[in-house]
């Protein structure tokens, strides 16, 4: 038998790991779709980093998916719309979260002089 404290810690740990991995997978396919030349490990790395740098936004998106899934349980015909909703939400979230990072990188490239003369 396992003590109640160890069981509680293990449960909290696995819930955290499950939420983290679900967040990674949420962004992974969108990275694959948006890349000109999709690469598995690069997409996985980018989705890991995005999940780590934006945990609150990721939890909000996962909560929206959970609510949509609950709505599909209540109204079963809506299950036909769930995959499209998740895909659109994922791609939109990716574009909105990555856009400021790309602008910052572009600004940094403009500020550094090009020394390839």
Steps between C-alpha positions, in 0.01 A plus 500: 500500500609852420459778753244771428768770472699310238184424304401868508844614383502239222151601388586870490825422317325293231225756454769764448689281253177424313407869474852590388510231232150589380618860463803386299285290268253789468771712334697222328268435205460873440877537477503213251230667290661845508855391412612513139702182554345321799752330728382289790767582759504871422122517535516304824771728640310814402175374650682402821650848524170671423324294766770584755510871419121547482354261759203718595386552141544129434282413799233742377501337156485152653211618719316622190549160340376329817188718500439429133538128569255526788257679270539214251411253775186698575410553133646201309449635144755772581771235511525544122624856556751423778803402287464812286464718809813352656698542177394862447562585866845340487613678185357833612664467842832411341491798266403741778763373745787477251438832324646720781806274515556532127460879515751522786749288306451712190553817704817355652630414153438859384687644799813289456718621214573250231876437499520289181662773290 
